[in-house]
Amino acid sequence: MLIEGAFDSRALANMNIALDRVCENVANGQKHTVRKRVARQIIKCARSGNTTLGDLTAAGRRALIEVVPARNNAKREGALTAAALTHATSTIR
């Protein structure tokens, strides 16, 4: 997705800074998948006309907040499934 032509130089600079700020202090923040998710939210924010550094950074942080609960729920569900399976097999014996 090429965005250079869609935004002015100030907006692009703010987008890059926001991406770096959001990802620099996050575990796995340098992984491509994490940066890609954050970047998509930043681009979406900028396309809606919000190109201040604060708005773009907030949008990037929201992308991470959406990821964490989903992963925690998946881990919790996996743990519950494993516990249920262990219980079911132990009662059969």
KOLTIDREN-288894 format. One record per atom (N, C-alpha, C, CB): residue in three letters; atom name; x, y, z. Coordinates in nm, 3 decimals, always signed. Each point is the difference from the previous one (the first is absolute). Glycine has a CB too. Example, Ala and Ser with C-alpha at 12.3 -4.5 7.8 and 13.67 -1.06 7.14 Angstrom:
residues 2
+------+------+---------+---------+---------+
| rest | atom |       x |       y |       z |
+------+------+---------+---------+---------+
|  ALA |    N |  +1.319 |  -0.569 |  +0.780 |
|  ALA |   CA |  -0.089 |  +0.119 |  +0.000 |
|  ALA |    C |  +0.090 |  +0.120 |  +0.000 |
|  ALA |   CB |  -0.189 |  -0.117 |  +0.125 |
|  SER |    N |  +0.154 |  +0.222 |  -0.197 |
|  SER |   CA |  +0.082 |  +0.119 |  +0.006 |
|  SER |    C |  -0.077 |  +0.109 |  +0.073 |
|  SER |   CB |  +0.118 |  -0.063 |  -0.215 |
+------+------+---------+---------+---------+
This chain:
residues 93
+------+------+---------+---------+---------+
| rest | atom |       x |       y |       z |
+------+------+---------+---------+---------+
|  MET |    N |  +0.084 |  -0.116 |  +0.000 |
|  MET |   CA |  -0.084 |  +0.116 |  +0.000 |
|  MET |    C |  +0.089 |  +0.123 |  +0.000 |
|  MET |   CB |  -0.185 |  -0.124 |  +0.120 |
|  LEU |    N |  +0.185 |  +0.197 |  -0.230 |
|  LEU |   CA |  +0.080 |  +0.122 |  -0.009 |
|  LEU |    C |  -0.082 |  +0.117 |  +0.049 |
|  LEU |   CB |  +0.130 |  -0.093 |  -0.194 |
|  ILE |    N |  -0.074 |  +0.168 |  +0.288 |
|  ILE |   CA |  -0.075 |  +0.112 |  +0.057 |
|  ILE |    C |  +0.068 |  +0.134 |  -0.022 |
|  ILE |   CB |  -0.088 |  -0.157 |  +0.169 |
|  GLU |    N |  +0.207 |  +0.155 |  -0.227 |
|  GLU |   CA |  +0.076 |  +0.124 |  -0.014 |
|  GLU |    C |  -0.077 |  +0.110 |  -0.072 |
|  GLU |   CB |  +0.205 |  -0.138 |  -0.003 |
|  GLY |    N |  -0.279 |  +0.104 |  -0.100 |
|  GLY |   CA |  -0.072 |  +0.099 |  -0.077 |
|  GLY |    C |  -0.130 |  +0.046 |  +0.065 |
|  GLY |   CB |  +0.100 |  -0.099 |  -0.200 |
|  ALA |    N |  -0.144 |  +0.026 |  +0.300 |
|  ALA |   CA |  -0.129 |  +0.031 |  +0.062 |
|  ALA |    C |  +0.010 |  +0.104 |  +0.111 |
|  ALA |   CB |  -0.069 |  -0.229 |  -0.055 |
|  PHE |    N |  +0.189 |  +0.253 |  +0.108 |
|  PHE |   CA |  +0.017 |  +0.088 |  +0.114 |
|  PHE |    C |  +0.114 |  +0.099 |  -0.024 |
|  PHE |   CB |  -0.089 |  -0.180 |  +0.151 |
|  ASP |    N |  +0.081 |  +0.294 |  -0.084 |
|  ASP |   CA |  +0.110 |  +0.096 |  -0.012 |
|  ASP |    C |  +0.118 |  -0.045 |  +0.086 |
|  ASP |   CB |  -0.166 |  +0.188 |  -0.044 |
|  SER |    N |  +0.278 |  -0.119 |  +0.029 |
|  SER |   CA |  +0.123 |  -0.044 |  +0.068 |
|  SER |    C |  -0.012 |  +0.006 |  +0.152 |
|  SER |   CB |  +0.129 |  +0.080 |  -0.197 |
|  ARG |    N |  -0.202 |  +0.018 |  +0.250 |
|  ARG |   CA |  -0.018 |  +0.009 |  +0.146 |
|  ARG |    C |  -0.080 |  -0.119 |  +0.052 |
|  ARG |   CB |  +0.011 |  +0.251 |  -0.013 |
|  ALA |    N |  -0.118 |  -0.285 |  -0.056 |
|  ALA |   CA |  -0.083 |  -0.113 |  +0.042 |
|  ALA |    C |  +0.081 |  -0.129 |  -0.005 |
|  ALA |   CB |  -0.206 |  +0.117 |  -0.085 |
|  LEU |    N |  +0.284 |  -0.136 |  -0.021 |
|  LEU |   CA |  +0.083 |  -0.121 |  -0.012 |
|  LEU |    C |  +0.104 |  -0.007 |  +0.113 |
|  LEU |   CB |  -0.033 |  +0.004 |  -0.249 |
|  ALA |    N |  +0.093 |  +0.109 |  +0.280 |
|  ALA |   CA |  +0.097 |  +0.004 |  +0.110 |
|  ALA |    C |  -0.067 |  -0.037 |  +0.131 |
|  ALA |   CB |  +0.133 |  +0.176 |  -0.120 |
|  ASN |    N |  -0.251 |  -0.118 |  +0.146 |
|  ASN |   CA |  -0.074 |  -0.032 |  +0.123 |
|  ASN |    C |  -0.039 |  -0.147 |  +0.005 |
|  ASN |   CB |  -0.085 |  +0.234 |  +0.005 |
|  MET |    N |  +0.048 |  -0.289 |  -0.119 |
|  MET |   CA |  -0.038 |  -0.142 |  -0.006 |
|  MET |    C |  +0.119 |  -0.089 |  +0.035 |
|  MET |   CB |  -0.172 |  +0.054 |  -0.175 |
|  ASN |    N |  +0.289 |  -0.022 |  +0.121 |
|  ASN |   CA |  +0.120 |  -0.079 |  +0.031 |
|  ASN |    C |  +0.040 |  +0.012 |  +0.146 |
|  ASN |   CB |  +0.075 |  +0.033 |  -0.234 |
|  ILE |    N |  -0.082 |  +0.088 |  +0.288 |
|  ILE |   CA |  +0.035 |  +0.019 |  +0.141 |
|  ILE |    C |  -0.098 |  -0.074 |  +0.089 |
|  ILE |   CB |  +0.100 |  +0.225 |  -0.054 |
|  ALA |    N |  -0.229 |  -0.217 |  +0.023 |
|  ALA |   CA |  -0.102 |  -0.068 |  +0.079 |
|  ALA |    C |  +0.023 |  -0.150 |  -0.001 |
|  ALA |   CB |  -0.163 |  +0.182 |  -0.053 |
|  LEU |    N |  +0.194 |  -0.238 |  -0.063 |
|  LEU |   CA |  +0.026 |  -0.144 |  -0.011 |
|  LEU |    C |  +0.118 |  -0.039 |  +0.088 |
|  LEU |   CB |  -0.091 |  +0.000 |  -0.234 |
|  ASP |    N |  +0.198 |  +0.077 |  +0.227 |
|  ASP |   CA |  +0.118 |  -0.031 |  +0.081 |
|  ASP |    C |  -0.029 |  +0.014 |  +0.149 |
|  ASP |   CB |  +0.144 |  +0.077 |  -0.187 |
|  ARG |    N |  -0.215 |  +0.027 |  +0.225 |
|  ARG |   CA |  -0.032 |  +0.021 |  +0.142 |
|  ARG |    C |  -0.085 |  -0.111 |  +0.058 |
|  ARG |   CB |  +0.014 |  +0.244 |  -0.039 |
|  VAL |    N |  -0.113 |  -0.285 |  -0.037 |
|  VAL |   CA |  -0.090 |  -0.105 |  +0.049 |
|  VAL |    C |  +0.074 |  -0.133 |  +0.012 |
|  VAL |   CB |  -0.195 |  +0.117 |  -0.106 |
|  CYS |    N |  +0.279 |  -0.148 |  +0.009 |
|  CYS |   CA |  +0.063 |  -0.132 |  -0.004 |
|  CYS |    C |  +0.128 |  -0.010 |  +0.082 |
|  CYS |   CB |  -0.097 |  -0.026 |  -0.224 |
|  GLU |    N |  +0.160 |  +0.137 |  +0.260 |
|  GLU |   CA |  +0.131 |  -0.007 |  +0.064 |
|  GLU |    C |  -0.004 |  -0.059 |  +0.141 |
|  GLU |   CB |  +0.064 |  +0.195 |  -0.135 |
|  ASN |    N |  -0.172 |  -0.179 |  +0.207 |
|  ASN |   CA |  -0.006 |  -0.048 |  +0.138 |
|  ASN |    C |  -0.093 |  -0.118 |  +0.019 |
|  ASN |   CB |  +0.051 |  +0.230 |  +0.071 |
|  VAL |    N |  -0.081 |  -0.298 |  -0.179 |
|  VAL |   CA |  -0.092 |  -0.113 |  +0.006 |
|  VAL |    C |  +0.076 |  -0.129 |  -0.027 |
|  VAL |   CB |  -0.192 |  +0.147 |  -0.075 |
|  ALA |    N |  +0.161 |  -0.249 |  +0.152 |
|  ALA |   CA |  +0.059 |  -0.131 |  -0.029 |
|  ALA |    C |  -0.038 |  -0.038 |  -0.143 |
|  ALA |   CB |  -0.010 |  -0.071 |  +0.246 |
|  ASN |    N |  +0.105 |  +0.024 |  -0.320 |
|  ASN |   CA |  -0.020 |  -0.038 |  -0.140 |
|  ASN |    C |  -0.033 |  +0.119 |  -0.090 |
|  ASN |   CB |  -0.077 |  -0.222 |  +0.079 |
|  GLY |    N |  +0.106 |  +0.341 |  -0.033 |
|  GLY |   CA |  -0.031 |  +0.120 |  -0.076 |
|  GLY |    C |  +0.077 |  +0.012 |  -0.130 |
|  GLY |   CB |  -0.051 |  +0.106 |  +0.213 |
|  GLN |    N |  +0.157 |  -0.180 |  -0.228 |
|  GLN |   CA |  +0.077 |  +0.005 |  -0.125 |
|  GLN |    C |  -0.040 |  -0.110 |  -0.097 |
|  GLN |   CB |  +0.188 |  +0.101 |  +0.128 |
|  LYS |    N |  -0.279 |  -0.188 |  -0.085 |
|  LYS |   CA |  -0.048 |  -0.104 |  -0.091 |
|  LYS |    C |  -0.086 |  +0.062 |  -0.109 |
|  LYS |   CB |  +0.007 |  -0.170 |  +0.187 |
|  HIS |    N |  +0.007 |  +0.116 |  -0.306 |
|  HIS |   CA |  -0.072 |  +0.053 |  -0.116 |
|  HIS |    C |  -0.151 |  +0.000 |  +0.023 |
|  HIS |   CB |  +0.185 |  -0.081 |  -0.148 |
|  THR |    N |  -0.238 |  -0.027 |  +0.202 |
|  THR |   CA |  -0.145 |  -0.010 |  +0.018 |
|  THR |    C |  -0.053 |  +0.107 |  +0.096 |
|  THR |   CB |  +0.015 |  -0.246 |  -0.045 |
|  VAL |    N |  +0.060 |  +0.275 |  +0.149 |
|  VAL |   CA |  -0.042 |  +0.102 |  +0.097 |
|  VAL |    C |  +0.006 |  +0.138 |  -0.066 |
|  VAL |   CB |  +0.084 |  -0.142 |  +0.192 |
|  ARG |    N |  +0.027 |  +0.171 |  -0.256 |
|  ARG |   CA |  +0.015 |  +0.131 |  -0.065 |
|  ARG |    C |  -0.104 |  +0.019 |  -0.110 |
|  ARG |   CB |  +0.246 |  -0.004 |  +0.052 |
|  LYS |    N |  -0.277 |  -0.102 |  -0.123 |
|  LYS |   CA |  -0.098 |  +0.008 |  -0.107 |
|  LYS |    C |  -0.139 |  +0.033 |  +0.056 |
|  LYS |   CB |  +0.135 |  -0.165 |  -0.135 |
|  ARG |    N |  -0.172 |  +0.101 |  +0.244 |
|  ARG |   CA |  -0.130 |  +0.026 |  +0.062 |
|  ARG |    C |  -0.009 |  +0.145 |  +0.048 |
|  ARG |   CB |  -0.016 |  -0.242 |  +0.070 |
|  VAL |    N |  +0.122 |  +0.289 |  -0.004 |
|  VAL |   CA |  +0.003 |  +0.137 |  +0.050 |
|  VAL |    C |  -0.004 |  +0.098 |  -0.118 |
|  VAL |   CB |  +0.131 |  -0.074 |  +0.204 |
|  ALA |    N |  -0.052 |  +0.046 |  -0.307 |
|  ALA |   CA |  +0.005 |  +0.088 |  -0.117 |
|  ALA |    C |  -0.136 |  +0.011 |  -0.068 |
|  ALA |   CB |  +0.240 |  -0.062 |  -0.032 |
|  ARG |    N |  -0.312 |  -0.047 |  +0.023 |
|  ARG |   CA |  -0.133 |  +0.004 |  -0.063 |
|  ARG |    C |  -0.093 |  +0.094 |  +0.075 |
|  ARG |   CB |  +0.033 |  -0.235 |  -0.080 |
|  GLN |    N |  -0.028 |  +0.230 |  +0.213 |
|  GLN |   CA |  -0.086 |  +0.088 |  +0.078 |
|  GLN |    C |  +0.042 |  +0.146 |  -0.014 |
|  GLN |   CB |  -0.039 |  -0.188 |  +0.161 |
|  ILE |    N |  +0.169 |  +0.210 |  -0.168 |
|  ILE |   CA |  +0.051 |  +0.136 |  -0.018 |
|  ILE |    C |  -0.043 |  +0.054 |  -0.136 |
|  ILE |   CB |  +0.197 |  -0.050 |  +0.149 |
|  ILE |    N |  -0.188 |  -0.030 |  -0.252 |
|  ILE |   CA |  -0.042 |  +0.042 |  -0.134 |
|  ILE |    C |  -0.150 |  +0.028 |  -0.002 |
|  ILE |   CB |  +0.186 |  -0.137 |  -0.102 |
|  LYS |    N |  -0.263 |  +0.050 |  +0.164 |
|  LYS |   CA |  -0.145 |  +0.020 |  +0.007 |
|  LYS |    C |  -0.032 |  +0.134 |  +0.067 |
|  LYS |   CB |  -0.036 |  -0.251 |  +0.009 |
|  CYS |    N |  +0.105 |  +0.280 |  +0.099 |
|  CYS |   CA |  -0.018 |  +0.126 |  +0.072 |
|  CYS |    C |  +0.034 |  +0.118 |  -0.090 |
|  CYS |   CB |  +0.051 |  -0.115 |  +0.218 |
|  ALA |    N |  +0.061 |  +0.106 |  -0.286 |
|  ALA |   CA |  +0.045 |  +0.109 |  -0.087 |
|  ALA |    C |  -0.097 |  +0.021 |  -0.116 |
|  ALA |   CB |  +0.237 |  -0.049 |  +0.063 |
|  ARG |    N |  -0.289 |  -0.058 |  -0.117 |
|  ARG |   CA |  -0.095 |  +0.012 |  -0.111 |
|  ARG |    C |  -0.130 |  +0.068 |  +0.043 |
|  ARG |   CB |  +0.098 |  -0.206 |  -0.100 |
|  SER |    N |  -0.129 |  +0.197 |  +0.229 |
|  SER |   CA |  -0.120 |  +0.067 |  +0.049 |
|  SER |    C |  +0.025 |  +0.148 |  +0.027 |
|  SER |   CB |  -0.075 |  -0.216 |  +0.101 |
|  GLY |    N |  +0.199 |  +0.261 |  -0.125 |
|  GLY |   CA |  +0.033 |  +0.141 |  +0.015 |
|  GLY |    C |  +0.073 |  +0.035 |  +0.129 |
|  GLY |   CB |  -0.196 |  +0.044 |  -0.137 |
|  ASN |    N |  +0.215 |  -0.141 |  +0.224 |
|  ASN |   CA |  +0.069 |  +0.023 |  +0.126 |
|  ASN |    C |  +0.148 |  -0.031 |  -0.017 |
|  ASN |   CB |  -0.209 |  -0.056 |  +0.131 |
|  THR |    N |  +0.289 |  +0.159 |  -0.152 |
|  THR |   CA |  +0.141 |  -0.022 |  -0.030 |
|  THR |    C |  +0.093 |  +0.061 |  +0.104 |
|  THR |   CB |  -0.059 |  -0.005 |  -0.239 |
|  THR |    N |  +0.005 |  +0.045 |  +0.355 |
|  THR |   CA |  +0.090 |  +0.050 |  +0.104 |
|  THR |    C |  +0.073 |  -0.119 |  +0.061 |
|  THR |   CB |  -0.151 |  +0.199 |  +0.049 |
|  LEU |    N |  +0.267 |  -0.172 |  +0.004 |
|  LEU |   CA |  +0.080 |  -0.107 |  +0.062 |
|  LEU |    C |  -0.078 |  -0.067 |  +0.112 |
|  LEU |   CB |  +0.212 |  +0.122 |  -0.058 |
|  GLY |    N |  -0.282 |  -0.044 |  +0.137 |
|  GLY |   CA |  -0.078 |  -0.055 |  +0.111 |
|  GLY |    C |  -0.110 |  -0.093 |  -0.047 |
|  GLY |   CB |  +0.049 |  +0.205 |  +0.128 |
|  ASP |    N |  -0.123 |  -0.163 |  -0.230 |
|  ASP |   CA |  -0.108 |  -0.084 |  -0.053 |
|  ASP |    C |  +0.053 |  -0.130 |  -0.061 |
|  ASP |   CB |  -0.133 |  +0.206 |  -0.044 |
|  LEU |    N |  +0.242 |  -0.195 |  -0.030 |
|  LEU |   CA |  +0.058 |  -0.117 |  -0.066 |
|  LEU |    C |  +0.058 |  -0.097 |  +0.102 |
|  LEU |   CB |  +0.050 |  +0.139 |  -0.201 |
|  THR |    N |  +0.015 |  -0.087 |  +0.304 |
|  THR |   CA |  +0.055 |  -0.085 |  +0.105 |
|  THR |    C |  -0.111 |  -0.071 |  +0.075 |
|  THR |   CB |  +0.197 |  +0.153 |  +0.022 |
|  ALA |    N |  -0.304 |  -0.081 |  +0.010 |
|  ALA |   CA |  -0.114 |  -0.060 |  +0.069 |
|  ALA |    C |  -0.063 |  -0.111 |  -0.084 |
|  ALA |   CB |  -0.043 |  +0.218 |  +0.117 |
|  ALA |    N |  +0.033 |  -0.197 |  -0.246 |
|  ALA |   CA |  -0.056 |  -0.102 |  -0.089 |
|  ALA |    C |  +0.088 |  -0.124 |  -0.001 |
|  ALA |   CB |  -0.103 |  +0.180 |  -0.143 |
|  GLY |    N |  +0.233 |  -0.161 |  +0.140 |
|  GLY |   CA |  +0.092 |  -0.113 |  +0.004 |
|  GLY |    C |  -0.010 |  -0.077 |  +0.130 |
|  GLY |   CB |  +0.152 |  +0.125 |  -0.150 |
|  ARG |    N |  -0.165 |  -0.054 |  +0.260 |
|  ARG |   CA |  -0.013 |  -0.067 |  +0.131 |
|  ARG |    C |  -0.131 |  -0.079 |  +0.008 |
|  ARG |   CB |  +0.137 |  +0.181 |  +0.106 |
|  ARG |    N |  -0.242 |  -0.127 |  -0.164 |
|  ARG |   CA |  -0.128 |  -0.073 |  -0.001 |
|  ARG |    C |  +0.014 |  -0.132 |  -0.075 |
|  ARG |   CB |  -0.125 |  +0.218 |  +0.010 |
|  ALA |    N |  +0.206 |  -0.220 |  -0.114 |
|  ALA |   CA |  +0.021 |  -0.124 |  -0.075 |
|  ALA |    C |  +0.060 |  -0.106 |  +0.089 |
|  ALA |   CB |  +0.030 |  +0.129 |  -0.211 |
|  LEU |    N |  +0.059 |  -0.091 |  +0.301 |
|  LEU |   CA |  +0.062 |  -0.096 |  +0.091 |
|  LEU |    C |  -0.096 |  -0.044 |  +0.109 |
|  LEU |   CB |  +0.222 |  +0.103 |  -0.046 |
|  ILE |    N |  -0.305 |  -0.013 |  +0.092 |
|  ILE |   CA |  -0.097 |  -0.034 |  +0.104 |
|  ILE |    C |  -0.097 |  -0.105 |  -0.053 |
|  ILE |   CB |  +0.020 |  +0.230 |  +0.100 |
|  GLU |    N |  -0.056 |  -0.221 |  -0.226 |
|  GLU |   CA |  -0.091 |  -0.097 |  -0.061 |
|  GLU |    C |  +0.064 |  -0.137 |  -0.012 |
|  GLU |   CB |  -0.107 |  +0.186 |  -0.126 |
|  VAL |    N |  +0.239 |  -0.192 |  +0.111 |
|  VAL |   CA |  +0.070 |  -0.127 |  -0.016 |
|  VAL |    C |  +0.013 |  -0.073 |  +0.133 |
|  VAL |   CB |  +0.125 |  +0.096 |  -0.193 |
|  VAL |    N |  -0.089 |  -0.028 |  +0.298 |
|  VAL |   CA |  +0.030 |  -0.063 |  +0.128 |
|  VAL |    C |  -0.119 |  -0.076 |  +0.057 |
|  VAL |   CB |  +0.164 |  +0.180 |  +0.042 |
|  PRO |    N |  -0.285 |  -0.121 |  -0.032 |
|  PRO |   CA |  -0.111 |  -0.077 |  +0.054 |
|  PRO |    C |  -0.033 |  -0.123 |  -0.083 |
|  PRO |   CB |  -0.090 |  +0.211 |  +0.093 |
|  ALA |    N |  +0.101 |  -0.202 |  -0.224 |
|  ALA |   CA |  -0.029 |  -0.115 |  -0.085 |
|  ALA |    C |  +0.097 |  -0.113 |  +0.028 |
|  ALA |   CB |  -0.089 |  +0.152 |  -0.176 |
|  ARG |    N |  +0.216 |  -0.121 |  +0.193 |
|  ARG |   CA |  +0.099 |  -0.104 |  +0.031 |
|  ARG |    C |  -0.023 |  -0.058 |  +0.138 |
|  ARG |   CB |  +0.164 |  +0.114 |  -0.148 |
|  ASN |    N |  -0.196 |  -0.029 |  +0.246 |
|  ASN |   CA |  -0.025 |  -0.049 |  +0.135 |
|  ASN |    C |  -0.121 |  -0.092 |  +0.004 |
|  ASN |   CB |  +0.102 |  +0.208 |  +0.092 |
|  ASN |    N |  -0.207 |  -0.173 |  -0.165 |
|  ASN |   CA |  -0.119 |  -0.085 |  -0.005 |
|  ASN |    C |  +0.031 |  -0.133 |  -0.065 |
|  ASN |   CB |  -0.143 |  +0.203 |  -0.011 |
|  ALA |    N |  +0.223 |  -0.202 |  -0.095 |
|  ALA |   CA |  +0.036 |  -0.125 |  -0.067 |
|  ALA |    C |  +0.081 |  -0.089 |  +0.092 |
|  ALA |   CB |  -0.003 |  +0.118 |  -0.221 |
|  LYS |    N |  +0.097 |  -0.059 |  +0.295 |
|  LYS |   CA |  +0.081 |  -0.079 |  +0.093 |
|  LYS |    C |  -0.088 |  -0.057 |  +0.110 |
|  LYS |   CB |  +0.200 |  +0.143 |  -0.049 |
|  ARG |    N |  -0.292 |  -0.061 |  +0.100 |
|  ARG |   CA |  -0.089 |  -0.043 |  +0.107 |
|  ARG |    C |  -0.089 |  -0.114 |  -0.049 |
|  ARG |   CB |  +0.003 |  +0.231 |  +0.100 |
|  GLU |    N |  -0.059 |  -0.217 |  -0.220 |
|  GLU |   CA |  -0.085 |  -0.103 |  -0.056 |
|  GLU |    C |  +0.078 |  -0.128 |  -0.024 |
|  GLU |   CB |  -0.142 |  +0.176 |  -0.106 |
|  GLY |    N |  +0.266 |  -0.162 |  +0.059 |
|  GLY |   CA |  +0.084 |  -0.117 |  -0.020 |
|  GLY |    C |  +0.031 |  -0.070 |  +0.130 |
|  GLY |   CB |  +0.097 |  +0.109 |  -0.199 |
|  ALA |    N |  -0.072 |  -0.033 |  +0.304 |
|  ALA |   CA |  +0.028 |  -0.058 |  +0.132 |
|  ALA |    C |  -0.124 |  -0.071 |  +0.053 |
|  ALA |   CB |  +0.171 |  +0.179 |  +0.046 |
|  LEU |    N |  -0.287 |  -0.119 |  -0.065 |
|  LEU |   CA |  -0.124 |  -0.062 |  +0.047 |
|  LEU |    C |  -0.027 |  -0.129 |  -0.076 |
|  LEU |   CB |  -0.090 |  +0.225 |  +0.061 |
|  THR |    N |  +0.113 |  -0.223 |  -0.191 |
|  THR |   CA |  -0.021 |  -0.119 |  -0.081 |
|  THR |    C |  +0.095 |  -0.111 |  +0.043 |
|  THR |   CB |  -0.076 |  +0.142 |  -0.191 |
|  ALA |    N |  +0.202 |  -0.108 |  +0.215 |
|  ALA |   CA |  +0.098 |  -0.100 |  +0.045 |
|  ALA |    C |  -0.039 |  -0.055 |  +0.136 |
|  ALA |   CB |  +0.180 |  +0.117 |  -0.130 |
|  ALA |    N |  -0.225 |  -0.031 |  +0.220 |
|  ALA |   CA |  -0.042 |  -0.046 |  +0.133 |
|  ALA |    C |  -0.121 |  -0.091 |  -0.011 |
|  ALA |   CB |  +0.090 |  +0.210 |  +0.102 |
|  ALA |    N |  -0.185 |  -0.175 |  -0.186 |
|  ALA |   CA |  -0.119 |  -0.083 |  -0.017 |
|  ALA |    C |  +0.036 |  -0.135 |  -0.060 |
|  ALA |   CB |  -0.138 |  +0.206 |  -0.029 |
|  LEU |    N |  +0.229 |  -0.206 |  -0.065 |
|  LEU |   CA |  +0.043 |  -0.125 |  -0.062 |
|  LEU |    C |  +0.072 |  -0.088 |  +0.102 |
|  LEU |   CB |  +0.021 |  +0.116 |  -0.221 |
|  THR |    N |  +0.064 |  -0.057 |  +0.301 |
|  THR |   CA |  +0.072 |  -0.075 |  +0.104 |
|  THR |    C |  -0.100 |  -0.059 |  +0.099 |
|  THR |   CB |  +0.202 |  +0.149 |  -0.026 |
|  HIS |    N |  -0.300 |  -0.070 |  +0.067 |
|  HIS |   CA |  -0.101 |  -0.048 |  +0.095 |
|  HIS |    C |  -0.082 |  -0.113 |  -0.062 |
|  HIS |   CB |  -0.010 |  +0.230 |  +0.106 |
|  ALA |    N |  -0.029 |  -0.213 |  -0.231 |
|  ALA |   CA |  -0.083 |  -0.102 |  -0.066 |
|  ALA |    C |  +0.076 |  -0.131 |  -0.014 |
|  ALA |   CB |  -0.121 |  +0.181 |  -0.125 |
|  THR |    N |  +0.247 |  -0.176 |  +0.090 |
|  THR |   CA |  +0.075 |  -0.124 |  -0.017 |
|  THR |    C |  +0.029 |  -0.066 |  +0.134 |
|  THR |   CB |  +0.102 |  +0.093 |  -0.208 |
|  SER |    N |  -0.086 |  -0.014 |  +0.313 |
|  SER |   CA |  +0.027 |  -0.060 |  +0.130 |
|  SER |    C |  -0.124 |  -0.065 |  +0.060 |
|  SER |   CB |  +0.179 |  +0.171 |  +0.036 |
|  THR |    N |  -0.298 |  -0.122 |  -0.069 |
|  THR |   CA |  -0.123 |  -0.061 |  +0.054 |
|  THR |    C |  -0.037 |  -0.126 |  -0.077 |
|  THR |   CB |  -0.079 |  +0.226 |  +0.072 |
|  ILE |    N |  +0.127 |  -0.241 |  -0.193 |
|  ILE |   CA |  -0.029 |  -0.120 |  -0.079 |
|  ILE |    C |  +0.076 |  -0.119 |  +0.055 |
|  ILE |   CB |  -0.041 |  +0.141 |  -0.203 |
|  ARG |    N |  +0.163 |  -0.116 |  +0.250 |
|  ARG |   CA |  +0.085 |  -0.110 |  +0.050 |
|  ARG |    C |  -0.054 |  -0.055 |  +0.122 |
|  ARG |   CB |  +0.192 |  +0.098 |  -0.098 |
+------+------+---------+---------+---------+
